[in-house]
Amino acid sequence: MDGEGHTGRERQQSDNRHHRLRFAVLGPVRAWRDGEAVGVGSPQQRALLAALLLRGGQTATAQELVGALWGEEPPQRALAALRTYASRLRKVLGSEALISESGGYAIRLGPDTELDVDAAGACVAEAEKAAAEGDHHRARGLYDAALARWDGETLASVPGPYAENQRTRLEEWRLSLLEHRLDLDLRLGFHAEAVGELTALTVEHPLRERLRELLMLALYRSGRQAEALAVYADTRRLLAEELGVDPRPELAELQQRILQADEELARPAEESAPQGGVTFVRPAQLPATVPDFTGRAAFVTELGDQLVTAESRIMAVSAVAGIGGVGKTTLAIHVAHAARDRFPDGQLYVDLQGAGRSPAEPETVLGAFLRALGTPDSAIPEGLEERAALYRSLLAGRRILTLLDNARDAAQVRPLLPGTEGCAALITSRVRMVDLAGAHLVDLDVMSPEEAMTLFTKILGEERVHAEREAAMDVVAACGFLPLAIRIAASRLAARRTWTVSVLARKLADERRRLDELQAGDQAVKATFELGYGQLEPGQARAFRLLSLADGPDISVHAAAALLDRPPEETEDLLESLVDISLLESAAPGRYRFHDLVRLYARTCAERDESPTVREAALSRLLDFHLATATGVFALERPGDRTAEHLAATEHPGLVFADRAAALDWLFAEADCLLACVEQSAGGATLRRATDLLLATRDLAESGVNSPRYERAALAVCEAARAAGDAWAEGRARLNLTHAYSVSGRFEQADQEAQRAMVLALTTGDPVPSCHAPNERGIIAIYRNRQEKGDALLNQAIAAFRADGNRVGEASALCNLSRIHLALGRKASAIKLAEQGVGIYTEMGLNRRLANARYALGMALTGAGRTAEALDQLARALTAFHESRQPLWEGVTHFRLAEAHLQAGRPAQAATHAEQALALRGIGGEWRRGTVLTVLGRALDALGQTDRARACWQDALKIFDALESPEAVEVRELLSPVIAA
């Protein structure tokens, strides 16, 4: 008996223990107790739990709950059943959670209890607050977090009238949140990505006009005006047929603005006596502010706000750093004048000449300051420490602003700081004063293009600039948006009435003469840079010169280390020292860049002070670094592909990556630099390595954003190889060009280049074009409906890959041949060939390459009518392509999924996948866009959105007609009822 009693007490203590509970109703009704899922019983029992949860902790009477579960005609024993359900729930949730009171029940949600509806509501409240404050990115993320709380249908499978009403209410809330989030998508410029989701939602909720409005706007901003107008036509017809009403005024107004090509619509929516009996004088030493001060609003506000803090703390210090000519002094003087009223006891100014050969001595400056404050010469002590002490004493209790212009370093300015409450110091320097304790550091960059044009116009005059606005933009761009350079350029023009803006633009277009042109009177950009260069240590000066030789927007530490032939750690120290004196900029952690004009000056120094041999050796080391690293990335991306073994050997090593993700990060981060290196190296002894660097980085041709640049580099290398008479390099260069043309949908040009590559391969015996050129031509034959020719070419490619022992290449060609057989109606052999490709990749453990084979197999299965299997293969391929950051293949897989869903009679899913393919912003060229629009039109037509379907087909027809593509025939047939009408 004692034992039983003890167990009873334990059970009671356990029941009364505080438990962590979590509930979900935005989907199936579920509960978790202390992190463990608990069973919530039958549908009626779940209905009771939901009814209690959605009352926000308020008590519901038994009769209210009976009505909620069974409606107006409850079963005879409804009340008894209700009590049973409540008892069962109390057992799994705990007596502290479900309580009985006043003849009813309630669930008490404590601080450790969570309900998904409440969590979503909290996210929405924060989202609304963020949106009201203008933080649209944060608001969008919070709406997404709220929407993520839904897990399928709200109150799924829960019976009863109360559940049905709540299901409707919460679904309406979800749609409202979706509309808010999609509205933010459009505000933030994600219109292309939003089209697919909006298309699916309008299919699901055809009468919801706000979704139609957002879809019209998203289409219009994506350059799809005809489709946007077609959405309105579809909506008007649907509302008339279903409800007998017209679209709401907002929708009609949007249609009119689209018809008028509204530009705004297209844009996606900051006195007491001092010590010692000295009579205090209020100095007013600030130089005059320039009357044409322009822009810099954010910096003016930031610095002004810092100066205001001087009223409440000991000495406000702001240090503005930047390259020579960027406008540090002009900004500081402007800010100082604007803040004069806050410093009624005066303003001190000194040019510390820190960029020159003879910087001002702090002791001398303090003597001048003391005189300016009314101290007689006889009272000015000797020595730096004594003068600094008297200076601080004179400023005690006063409000003085000190402008220390053109400082050399922190050591020069420390003795000149006021050091007392109410005073402030504003410092300008080419050096970032990270070692100046308590200073607010500001890095001043060049002007924005708009600010630069405004400054240029103020100096030169509205009339001359307006007459040649494009040439004026060329001038300010050639000035690198550097204020000093813009002032010089505008002043030269203002003094030469016979010159047009175009004349100066042409002069500045010559990079070798640009710095010489940017001088007027005693002002010269080159002279400004020479002051900084003259102060460099020998190692810094060498790095400054050699770094400028590399084309590209910036350079990484490791690439710079190869260029300078120094260890990375030592290189980083050198580069950071150049950043500190504003001759180099830190573009991002571990990346550095020159201002355009500073680069030109540094190259002038390199050509003057470094021999051609030294310059060529530096660039050769950089090319080796890029090629060695890119070859490693290629091998990681395509394990087993022997092409990497045929690339040129390098004398200097590259980076080694532990995994594919890091390798791809490097490849895409370095894209601009890699392609710039290719173009810069396209000639002489570096030609073949440049060609192979392009071959190793062929993924960049498929990335969309880098595709045009890749093509330009391929053309440059091809022309250089042809001019040099290097058949080996030319064969590979034309293969690169083939790939560039092919992924952009220009198949005739691609085929011509591949033919030339094959001819050159016959003379050189180079296995790379011998294998890849016929494979590329076979792919092109597929798209051009030249199946018999493609069959022969792909069999030739298979033989060449086998001769080279390249099983990866063989698998690729087999998958391509599968598509030929499919087009020829040989469905069984098409599936077999694709399965052979899958088998090779699986045997070699090449999971990423397996995606290409799954893509081919998915197509073959679609053609054979085995849709379920096809969708499985294509979905798996899509996941792999997305993880591998291959947007071209991701896009075409979405297209194939759209085809398969359409074949299976699921037009809504087909439209969603087609829109996702289009959202990749033209990757793959206009031809592929036309094919996607054709399928999208078919899906929309099946959904009853006939006007928008025809708009898609009309856009597709324009594309195919322009390309003279045979697909135009099919689209004309789709449009034939319209044409006949």
N, C-alpha and C positions, 0 to 999 in steps of 0.2 A: 504493500500500500504506500509506504514511504517513497519507494521508487517511482510509483505511478504519480504521486503528488509532485515529486521533483520534476518529472518530465512535463507535467502540466504547467508548472511555473516557467520552465524554459520556453514552452510553446507560447505562453502569454508574452514573455519578454521579447521573443522573436517577432510576434505579431505587432508589438508596439514599437519595434525598432524602426528608425527612419530609413526608408528605402528611396533610391533614385529611380524615378519612373520616366519613361518616354513613351509618347503616344503618337500615332499617325492616322490621319483620316484622308489625307490627300493622295488617295490610292486605296489599296485594301486597308481595312481597319486593323491596326496591329498595336501591340504593347510590348515594352521591354522593362524588366525589373532588374535593377543593378546590372544592366548591360546584357542580360539574358532574355531572349524572346520568350514570351509566355503565351499560351493558348487562350484565345478570347471567345472560344465556343462557337455555337451555331450562328446562322445568319441573324436570327432574332436577337440573340445575345449580343452580337456585334452591333446591331441596330440600337440596342439600349445604351451600350458604351458610347457610340457616336452621338446619340442624343444628349447624353450627359456632358460629354466633352465639349460639344459645340454650344453649351449654355454658359460658358465662361465661369464656371464655378457656382452658378446660381442653382438653387434647389428646384427640382421639377416634381410636381405632385404625381401621385400614382396614376390619376386619371389622365393627366397630360401625357405621361409616358405611354399609357395604353393607346391613346389616340395617335401618338407618334409612331408606334410600332404597327398598329393594325387599322387605323383609320376609324371611320364611323361605324363599322360593323365588326367589333372585336369578337373573338371566340368566347365561349361561355366561361371558361376558366382563365381568362386573360390575366386577371389580377394575381392569381396563384402562380401562373407562369412567369409573370413579371418578378415576383418575389424570388422565385427559383433562380432566374437569370441574375438578379442582383446578388444573391448569396454566392453563386458560383464565381462571379466577377470579384467579390470581396475576398474570396479565398486565394485567387491568383494575384490580385493587386495589393492586398493588405487592407486591414480595417482602417488604417490612417488615410487611405486614398478615397475609398467609397464609403460614404457615411449615410445614415438614415436620419431624417429629421422632418418634423411637421408632416408626417404621413407621406413623405416622398424621399427622394434620393438626390445626392450631389457628389460630384468628384471635385475634391479640393486640389488645386494645382499649386504646390508649394514652390519655393525658390529652386529646388533641385528637380522639379518636374518640368518636362518639356512637351509641348504640343506643336506639331509641325505647322499648324495654321498660325499659331502665335509667333513662331519663329519667322515664318514668311512675312507676317504683318510687321514685325520689327525691321526686317530688311527693307520692306517697302517704305516705312516711315523714314528710315535713313536715306533711302534712294530719293524720296521726294525732297528731303532737306538738302541733299547734295545737288540735285537738279536746280533747286531754287537759288543755291549759291553759285551756280554756273559750273560746278565740277561734274561735267557730263560723263566723263570716263568712269568716275567712281559710281555715279548713279546707275550707269549701264551695268556695271559689275554687280551692284546690289540687286537690281531687278533680276539679273540672271540667277543670283543666289536664291532669291525668293522663288523663282520658277523651278529651280532644281529640287524644291521640296515636293513637287508633284511626282508621283510614281505610278503613272497609269491613270485610269479613270477614278475620279474622286468617289469615295465610299463604295468602292467596287463590290458588287454582289450583295449590297446591304438592302434589305427590303423595307417597305413602309413609306407612307406619304411624307413623313418628316425628312427621311433620307433623300427622297426624290427632290423635295424642295431645296434642301441644302446642296444637293449635287448640282442643281441648276444654278444656284447662287454662286457656289465656289467655282464652277466652270466659267461663269460670266466674269468673275474676278480674275481668273487665270487669263482669259482672253484680253481683259483690260490691261493687265500687267504686260502681256505680250505686245500689245499695241504701244504701250509706253516704251518698252525696251527697243522695239523696232523703230519707233520715232527717234530714239537716241542713236540707233545705228545710222540712220540717215543724217542726223546732225553731225555725226563724227566721220562721215565719209565712207561708211561701209555699205553703200547702196548696192553695189554689184553682188556682194555676199548675201544681202537681204532678199534679193529677188526670188531665189529658190524657196526660201522659207515662206515668203508671202504668197507665192504661187500655190504652195501646198495648203496654206491656211485658207485662201480664198476658195479653193476647191472644197475644203471641209466645211466652211462657213460662207456659202455663196451670197447670203443676203447681208453680210456685215460690211457696211459701206466704208467704215474707217480703214479696214484692211485693204479694200480696193483702192482707197485714196493713197495709202502708203505704197502699194504696189505700183500705182501710176507714177508716183514721184520717184521711186527707186528705179524703174525702167527709164524714165526720162533722164535721170542723172547718169545712168549707165549708157547713154547715147542711143536708146531704143525708143525714140519718140513715137514712131508709128505703132509699136506695141502698146505704149502707154495710152494712146488715144483709142486703140482697139479695146483695151480694158474698160474704158468708159462706155464704149458702144455696147459691149457685152453686158455691162452692169445695167445700163438704161433698158435694154431689151428684157433682161431677167426680171428687173423690178416691175416693169409694165406687165409682164406675163404672170408673175407670181402674186404681186400685191396691188397692181393697178396704180402705181405711184411713179413719180419721177425721182431721179437721184437728188440727194440733199444738196443745198446751195454750195457747200464747201467743195463737193465733188465737181459740180458744174463750173465753179470758179477755177478750180485746178485745171480742168480741161481747156478753158479759155486761155489760161496762162501758158499751157503747153503749146497750144495752137499759135500763140504769139511768140514762142521761143523765148520766154522771159529769162533773161540772164540771171536775175537774182534767184530765180527758182532753181537754177542749175548749180548754185553754190551750196555745199553742205554748211549750214549755220554756225591794258592792262597797266655918382663919382666921390671917392674918398682918397685921401693922400696915401701914397705908398710909403714903405719903410725908408728910413734914411733921409726924410724930408724932401724926397724927389717929387717934383710936380708931375703927376701922371698925364700923359698925352694919349689921346685916342687916335691910334694909327688907322689909316684908310689906304692900305698899300695895294689893294687888289688891282691887277691890270684890267683894262676895259674888256668887257665881254664882247664877243663878236656879234655884230648885228644880225648876221645870217645863221645864227646857231640853229641846227636842224636835228630833229629826231631825238634819239637817246632817252625817250620818255621813261622807260623802265629804270634806267641807270640814274636819271635825275631823281626819280621818286625814291629809289633805294638809298642813295647817298643822302638825300634830304632827310629821310626818316632817321638815318643814323646820326646825323648832326643834331636832330631834335633831342636825342637821348642824352646829350651833354648836360641838359638841365637837371637830370636826376642821377647822374653818376660821375665818377671821377674820370674826366677826359674821354671824349669819344674820338676814336682814331679810325679813319678809313684810308686804305691804301689802294690806289687804282694802278693796275699794271697792264702793259700792252706793248706791242711793237711800236717802233718809231713811226710817227705820222698817223697813228690811229685816232688821235684826237683826245689824248688824256688831259692835256693842259686846258684845251678849250672846254671840255666837259667840267673839269674841276673849277675853273673860273666861273663858268655859268652857274654851277651849283652854289659856289661860295657867294656870288652876288644875290642869288635867290634867298640865301639864309642869313644875309647881313643883319636883318632886324632882330634875329635871335641872339646876336652877339654885339650888343650896343657899346661895349667897351673897345671895339676896334677889330681890325683885321690886318694880320701880318702876311707878307708874301716874300718869298725868295726863290730864285732859280739856282738850284744846287749844282747845276752843270755836271750831273752824274754820268752822262753819256760821253762827256768830253775827256780830253787827256788830263785836265787839271780840275778835278771836282772841288767845289768850295769846301773850305775847312770849317767844321762846326764852330770852332772858337771865333773865327772871323764873323760868321753869320750871327752868333749870339751878340757880338759887339754891335753889329748893325741893328739888331732887334732892340737892344737896350737903349740905344740912341733914339730909335723910333718911338720908344715908350716914354721918352723924356729924361733919360738918365744922362747927365753931363759926362763928357769924356773923362773928367778927373775922378768920377765916381765909378767908372767901369773897371773892375779888377782885372788883373792878369790871370791867365790860365783858364782852361776849359771848365774845370769843376766849379771854380768860384763864379764864373760868369753864368753857368747853368743854374747855380743855386740862387743868385740874385734874380735871374729871369723868372724862376718859379715863384720867388717871393713877390715880385712885382705883379704877377698874374693871380696871386691868391685872392679869392673872393671876387674876382672879376670874370667877365664872360668875353673871351677873346677867341677868334678863329684864326688859326695859322695855316697857311697854304704853303706846303713844302713841295715845290715843283721840281721834276727831273732829278729825283734822288738816285744816288748810286747804289746804296744798300741800307740795311737797317742800322748798321753801326753809325752811318753818317747822320741819321735822323734822330736817334735816341736822345742825344743831349738837347735837341731842339723841341721836344715835346713838352707841352704846358704842365701836365701832371696834376692839375687841380680840377675840382668839380666846377662845372659850368663852362669849361674851355673845350675846344675841339681842334683836331689837326686833320687836315686833308692832304694826302701825299700822292704824288704821281711818280712812277718809276717804270723803267723797262724790266725791272726785277720784281718777281713775286716775293713779297716780304713775309714769308712763312715764319721767319724767326723774330717777328715783331710782336711781342706778347700783347694780347688783347685787341689787336687790330682787326677791323672788318675788311676782308680782302675782296676786291672786285677785279675781275679779269675783263678788260674792255676789248671787244672784238671789232671787226670792221663793220661798216654800216650795212643795213639791209638794202636790197636793191631799191626799194621805195624811198628810203631815207637818202640814199646816194643821188637818186634822180632829183629829189626835192632840193638838195644842196646845190647840185649842178645848175638847176633852173634858177635858183635865187641869185647865183653869181652871174650867170650868162644872160638871163632874161627869158621870160616866158615865150616871146615871139620866136626867137631863134630855135629854142628847144622844141617847141610845138611843131615847127615846120619839118624837123628831122628827128622825130622821137626815137625811131629805131636806131639811127646812128648815134644818138645821145646815149642810149642804153649800151651800145657797143663800147662807147668811150668809158663810161663808168665801170663797165665790166672789165675792160682792159686795165683800169686803174685798181682792179681788185677790190673795189668798194672802199678803198683806203681814203679817209677824208683829206689828208695832205695831198695825195695824188689828184683827187678830184678838184681840189682848190686850184692846184697848179694848172691842170688841164683847162678848167673853166676860165681861169685868168688869162691864159695864153689866147684862148679864143676871143675873150672880151676885148683884148688889146689888138686883135687882128680882124677888123670888120670885113675884110675881103675873103677870109677863110669861112668855109661852111663847116658844119659839125662833121660832115662826111670826110672832109679833108683830114681832120685830126684823127678820126676813127681809122682811116687807112694807114696813117703814120704809126699809130699805136698797135696796129695789127701785126707789125713786124716785131717779134719778141726780142730780137737782137738789138733793136734800136729803141725799144720802149723806154728804158730807164733814161736814156739820153734825151728823149722827147719830154720827159716829165720834169722839167725845170723851168722856172720863171723867176727872173731877177735873182735874189739871194736865196730863193727856195729851190731845193732839189731833193727828190726822193732818194737818189743814190747817195748823196752826202749824208742824209739821215741814217741810212744803213751802215755807211762806212764808220760812223762814230761807234756803233756797237761792235762791228767786226774788228776794229782796231784794238779793242780791249780783250780779245780772246787769247787764251793760252794756246800754245802750238797744237796740242791734241784736240782742243775744241775747234780750232780753225780748220784743221784737216777734216774733222767730222762734218762741220758746216759745209765745206766745199763738196766732199764726196757724196753726202746724202742728197744734195740737190740734183745729182746726175740721174737719179732714178725717176722715171716717169711714173705716174699714178697719183691718186689723191692723197695717199699717206703711206706710212711704212711701219711695219711691226718691229719690235725689238730684235727678234731673231733674224729677220731679213736685213735689218740695219747691221747686225753683227756680222753677217756674211759679207755685206758690202764693204764694211770697214776692216774686215779680217781681224776682229777682236772678240773676246768672250762676251756672251750676252750680258753678264752682270756688269762688266766694265763699260759695255756699250750703253746700257741703260743709264748708268751714272753720267756718262758724257751727254746723252740726249737730255736728261733732266736738267743738267747744268745749262744747256742751251735754252730750255724752256724757261728757266729761272730768269734769264736775261732777255726773254721775249724775242729771240731769234728763231725759235721753233715753238710750235703749239702742240699741246697734248690733246690729240683728237679723242682719245678714250684711253682707259688703262692699257698700257703696253703698246700704244699706237701714237705716231707723231706725224706732223705735217708742217709744211712751210706755207706762209702766205704767198700768193702768186708772185708778187713783186720781190719779196725776199728771196724766193727761189731763183728768179732771174738774176738777182744780184749775186747770189751764192754761185750760180753757174758761171757767171762772168769771172768770179774769183777762181773757180776751178780751172777754167780755160786759161787763165793767166798764170796760176801758181802750180798747176799739176800737169805733168807730161801726158801726152796721148796714151802712152803705155800704161801709166798708173790709172787713168780714167777707164780704159778698156778692161783692165784687169778687175777693177772694182765691179763694173757692170757684169762681167763674166761670172764672178763669184755669186752675184745676186741671181743671175739666171740659173746657175747650178743649184743654188738653194731651192729656188722655186721648182725646178724640174725634178730634183731628187725627192722633194716632199710630195709633189703632185703624183709622181710615179708610185709612191707608197700609198697614197690615197686611192689611186686607180686599182692597185693590187688588193687593197682591203675591200673596195666596192665590188671588184670582179675577181674574186679568188679563183684561181685555176685558169684564168684567161692569159694565154701566152703573149698577148700583145705587149704587156708590161715588160717582158724579157727582151723585146725588140726595140725598146726605146733607148735613146743615146745614153751612154755612160757619163757620169759626172765626176769631177775631181774633188768637189766639196760636198759635204753631207747635207741632208735636210732633216726635218723633224720626223720623229717616229711616234705614231699614235697607238694607244692601247686598244681603242675600239673605233668602230665606224662612226659613231655619233661625233666624237671629237674630230675625226678626220673630215667629216662633212662640214662641221662648224668652221674649220680652217678654210676649206675650199670656198665656201660661199662668202666668208668674211673677207677673203683675199681676192675675190673675183676681179674687181677693178684693177688691182695691182698686178695680178697674173696676166691679164689681157694686155695691160699697158706694157709689161715686160716683153710679151710676145712681139708686139708691134715695134718696140724699141730695138729688139734683138734680131729683127728680120733682115739680116744681111751679113755678109762677110763670114768670119769663122763661127759666128753664133747662129747662123741660119738654121742648120739642122736641129740644134737643140731647141730653138724657138718653135719650129714645126712640131717637134715631139711634145713640147710643153702644151701646145694647143690640143694635141691628140690625147694627152693625159687628163686634160680638163674638159673633155667633151660633154660632161654632165652640165656644164654652164650653158651649152647651146640649148638645152631643154628647159632652162629655169625660168623663161619668160622675161624677167627683168634684165638678164644678162645676154639674152639671145642676139639682139642687134649688135652689141659690142663684140660678141664672139664672131659673128659673121664679118664684121669690119676687120678684125684681126686676121681671120682666115684669108680674106681677100689680099691683105697686105703681104702676108707670108707667101701666098701663091704667086703674086706678081714679082716679089723679090726672087723667088726660086726660079721662075721662068726667065727673068732678066739675067740671073747668074748662070743659067744653063745647067742647073743641078737637077737632073731628072729624079734622083732619089728623093730629095726634099720636095720637088714639085708633085710627085705622085702622092705623097702623104698630105701635102697641103691641099691638093684637090679632093682628097678623101675627107679632110676636115670641112672643106667648103660644101661638099655633097651633104654632109650631115647637117650643116647649118641651113641649107636650102630645104632639105627634106623636112626637118621639124617645123619649118615655117610654112609648109604646104606648097612650095614652089617646085613641083616635081619635075617639070621639064628641064629646068636649070640644074636641078640636082642630078638628073640622069645624065646630062651632058658632061658634068664634072666627073661623075663616076666612070663614064666611058673613057675619058682622058686618063683617069687614074689607072684603069686597067691596062691601057696601051703602054703607059710609062712603066707599070710593073713588069710587063713582058721584057722590057729592055734592061731593067735593074735587078729583077728577081727578088724584089722586096716582098716578103710574105705578108706584110700588113695590108697594103692595097690589094694584093693578089687574093686575099681572103675576104676582106671587108667590102671592097668595091662591088663584086657581084652580089653579095648579100644585100647591100644598100639598094642596088638596082632591082633586085627581086622584090624588096619592100615597095619601091616606087611603082613597079609593075602592078602590084596589088591595087594601089590607089588609082592607077590609070586604066584599070580593067584590061590589062594586057597579060592575061593569065598564062597562056602557052609560053610566052617569052619569059615570064617570071619563073615558070617551072624549070626551064633550062638554066637560067641564071642561078637559081637557088641550089640546084643540083651541082652546078659548078662550084658554088661557095662551099657546100658540104664537103666536096672532094678536097678543096684547098685547105679547109680547116683540119680535115683528117690527116692530110699530108704534113701539116705543121704540128700535129699532135695537140691541137687546140679543141678539147672536148666542149668547153664552154661555148666557143664560137659555133661548133657543130650543132649544139642544142638550140642555139638561137636561130640558125638557118632552118633546122627541122621545124621549129614553131612557125617560122615564116612560110615554109612550104605547106604547112597545114592550112594556112589561110588561102593559099592558091588552090589547093584541092577542094576546100569548102566552096570557093567561088565557082569552081568547075563542076560542082554538084557531087563530088566524091566525098560524101559525108563520113562514111566509115573510115576511109583512109585519112581524112582530115583529123578525126579524133585520134586515130592510131599514131599519126606523126606527132601531134601535140603531146600525147601520153609518153612518147619516146623522149621528147624534150623534158617533160616532168621527171621521167625516170633518171636521165643523166644528171639533172640538177639535184635530185634527191640523193642519188648515189654519192655525189661529190659533197653533199652537205651544204649546198649553196642555197640557203633559204631565201635570200633576197632575190637572187636571179630566178628562183622558182616562181616569183610573181609574174614574170614575163611569160613563162610557160603556162601558168594557170590562166592568164589573160587569153592566150591562144586557144587553150582547151575550152574555156568558157565560151568563146566565139563559136567553136566547132559544135559544142553541145547545143548552143542556141539554134544554130542552123539545122541541127538534127531534131529539133523540137523537144529536147530533153531540158526543159526550162529550169526546173528545180535544181538539177545538177549544175547547170550553167550559172545560175545566180550564186550558188555556193562558191564555185571557183572564182568568179569575178569579184565577189565580196572579199574573199581572202586575198586576192591580188590587190584590190583597192587598199586594204589595210597596210599591206607591205609597201606599196608605192608611197602612201602617205608618210609612213614611218621613215622611209628612205629619202624624203623630201624631193620626190620626182613629180613636180606638178604637171608636166606634160602627160605622163602616163597615168597619173591620177585623173586628169581630165578625160582622157580617151576611155578610161575604164568606166567612169560615170556615164559616158556616152553609150558604151556597150551594155551597161546595166539598164539604161533607159530603153534600149532596143529590146532587151530580154523581157522587161516588165511589160512593154507594149505588146509583145507577142503573147504574153500570158494574160492579156486582158486587164492589166492594172495601169491605166493611164495616169492616175494621180501620182503613183510612185515613179512612173516614167518621166513625168514632167519635173518632179523634184530632182532626179538625177541629171536631167538635161540642163536644168538651171544651175546645178552645182558645177557642171562642166563649163557653162558660160561664165560663171563667176570667177573662173581662173584668168579672166581678163585677157583673152585673145591668145593665150599660150597655144602654139601650134599653128598660128597663122589664120588667114581669112578662110581658106578652104575648109579647115576643120570647123571653124565657126559656122560656116554654111551648112555642113552636115548635121551639126547639133541643132541648129535652128529648124532644119527640116523635121527631125524627130520630135523636137519640142512642139512644133506645129501639129504633128499627128496626134500627140498626146492631148494637147489643148482641144483639138477638134473632137476627139473622143469624149472629152469632158463637157462638151457643149459650148466652149468658149471660141466660137467660130471666127469672130472678128479678129481676136488676138492671134488665132492660128494662122489666118491669112496674112496678117502683118508679119509673122515670122517667116512664112514662105516667100513673101515679097522681098524681104531682106535677104533671104537665102538666094533667091533668083538673081538679085543684083550682084551678089558676090560671085556666083557661078558664071554669070554672063561676062563679068569683068575678067574672070580667069579663063574664060572659054572652056569651062569644065563640062563634061558630059552629064554631070548630075543635074544640069539645068533642065534637061528633058523631063526627068522625074518630077521636078518642082512645078514645071509648067502644067503637067498633067494634074497635079494636086490643085493648082489654081484655075484649071480650065473652066469650071463653072463660073468663076468670077470674070475671067477673060471673055467668055461667051456672053455673059450678061452685059 
